[in-house]
Amino acid sequence: GADVFVRLLFGMYPSIQWRFGGLDVDQQNENWEVHDEWRETENTRVRHSTIRTPGGTLEQEFSIHEIRRGTFLFGCTRKPIRTLVDLEVAEKYEPKMPDTFPAFIKEKIRPVRQALGEAGILGIWSPNGPFNVASRLVDESDLYALFITEPEFYQRLMNFSIDRVADYTRAIDAAGVDAHIIGGNVASGFLGRRNYDRYILDFEKKYIDI
């Protein structure tokens, strides 16, 4: 026989952009005003977002690239956080999880859970681990050395990367999944085990403990 392992990703979040990179530009409030400009080439669509807050302005770009017909790459191609001041703005003003998300994710999972029953494992691509989340906010060329060059910035960035996704992860867990699939690949192959254990592992454990 074979075990059935259902892995959910697309359609599980109100915004694909939130899941694949950048700050939340699909919510707005009096302290988080988003203005978008779109650019298109033959195979790529780019959303340039300017985020105005009482503490300053942030900018980011999110690109959707069709590498072949029906096959797309998604990513934040201009990261919104470049300095500690930028991080402070994001910490203070980025909107939290919408109140509607727990009911939204329960309804998404319910029919799959009913169809699967006890015949297999229901998993979902939950928000990534903190280093992966951080890589979608800060350029990797800076992130890979940030724990050495700017340790305070790095510590706050990693804690922010946990805090901004924690409520989503809790809501997904409460919706009845059997397993969380959590990306942690950005550090692998680049930093080595010694650096990983020293600078990253404790934050990953903190996220797992949620």
N, C-alpha and C positions, 0 to 999 in steps of 0.2 A: 504494500500500500504506500500511499504518499500523504504527507501532511499538507494541508492547505494553509498558506500564509498570505493573507490579503494585506497589501501595503497601499495606503491612501495618501495622496498628495494634492493633485490638482482639484480645485473646487472646495478644498477644506478650509480656506481662509477667505475673508471678504476681498482681499487684494493680493494678487499674485506678486505685486511689487514688494509688499511688506515682507513676504516670505523669502524673496530672493535677493533683497538688498536695499540698503538705504534707510533713511528715517521714514516715518509714517506721513506721507503726503496725501493720503486719501481721507483723512479727518482734518477738520478745521474748527477753530474756536476763536475767541476774542484775542487770545495770546499766541495763536499759531495760524498765521494767514499764508496760504499757499497760492502762488501764481505759476502757472505752467505755460511753457512754450514747447511745441512739438516740431521736430525736424525729421524728414524722411529722405532716405536714399533708395536705391533699387531694392535692397534687401534688409535695411535696418530702419527701425523707428526709434527715435530718441526723445524721451520726455525730460526736459530741463525744468527743474522745480526751484523756485526761489521762495524761501520760507522766512517770513518776517515775524519777529517776536519782539516783546519789549526789551529783551536783552541783546538783540542783535539779529543779523541776517545770515542765514545759511543757504548754501546752494548745492544741488546734487543733480546727477543725470542717471537715468535708468534706460538701458538699451534692450531692445528685442531684435535679435538678428536671426534671419531665416537662412540657415547654412545650406539647406536643400529643401525642396518643396515639402511642407508639412513638418519640418524639423527645425526647432527654434532653440536659440541660446538666450538666456535672460541674465542680466546682471547690472549692478550699479557701477557704471563706468566712470563716474566722477563722484568721489566719496565726499560726504557732507562735513565730516569732522577732520580738521587739520591742526587745530591747536587746542590747548586746555580750555581756552575761552569758548571755543565752539562746543566742546563737550559740556561745559557748564550750562550753556544755552539749551542743549538737547536734554540734559538731566532735568532742568527746571520746567521746560515748556512742552516737550513732546507729549501728545495726547496718550492717555492710557488705553488699555483694552476697552472697546465699546461694551456697554452693558448688555448689548444684544448677542455678543459672541457665544456665551455658554449655551443659549437656546439654539443658536445657529449651528454650532458644531454637533450638538445632540441630534438635531434633525438630519444632519448629513450622515452621521454614523448609524442612526437607527435602522434604516432599511438594509444596510450591509450586515449589521449585526443579526438582524432577523433572518436574512438569507443564509448566513454562515452558520448560525446556531452554535452548537458545540463541536462542529466538524472541523474546525481549524482555528488559527490564530489571527486576530484582527489587529493590525499595526497601522500606525500613522506616522508620516514624517513630521514630527513635532519640531518646534523651533530648535535651531541648531545649538550646539554647545557654545560657550562664551567666546572662545577664540575665533570660531567661524563667524559668529555674529559680529565680533569686532572687525573682522576682515571686510565686512560689508559696509562699515562706517568709516574706516581709516585705510588709506592706501597701504597695501601689503609691504611695499618697500620701506615704509616707516614702521609698520607694526612689528615686523620680524626683529627689530632691534629696540623697540620702544621700552621694553622692560629694563634695558641697560641705559639708554640715552635719556629717558624721562620716566623714571620709575613711578612717580606720583601720578602722572598722566595715565600710565599703563594700568595701575591699580584701579583707578577710578573708571577707566574705560571698561575693564573687565567686569567690575561690579555693575556698571550701567548695562552692560550687555546681558547680564543675568536678570537684572531688575525689570528691564523693558519687555522681556518675554515670559516672565514667571507666571503671570496671571493667565496667559494663553495656555501654557503647559498644564497648569492646574485644571483649567476648564476642559481641556482635552482629556485629561485623566479621569475627571468626573463624568465624562460622557460615556465611558464604558469600554475604552480600548484595552486590549491585552498587553500591548507592547508599544513603547515609544521608540521611534527610529531617530537618532540624534546624530547629525553630522559633526564630525570632529577631525576632518581630513586636512584642514588648511595648515596645521602645524606639522603634519607627518612628512618626513622626507626632507625637511628643510632645517629644523632646529636641533635635531638629535635628542636622544633620550634624556641626557643630563639636563639640558635646557628645558625640555618638556616637563620633567619631574620637578624642576626647581621653580619654574615661572608660570606653568599652565595647569598642572594637574590639580592643584588645590581648588582652583576656580571651577574646573570641570566637575570635581566631586561636590562642590557647593551647589551646582546646578542639579546634579543627579539627586541630591538630598531633598529637593523641592517636593 
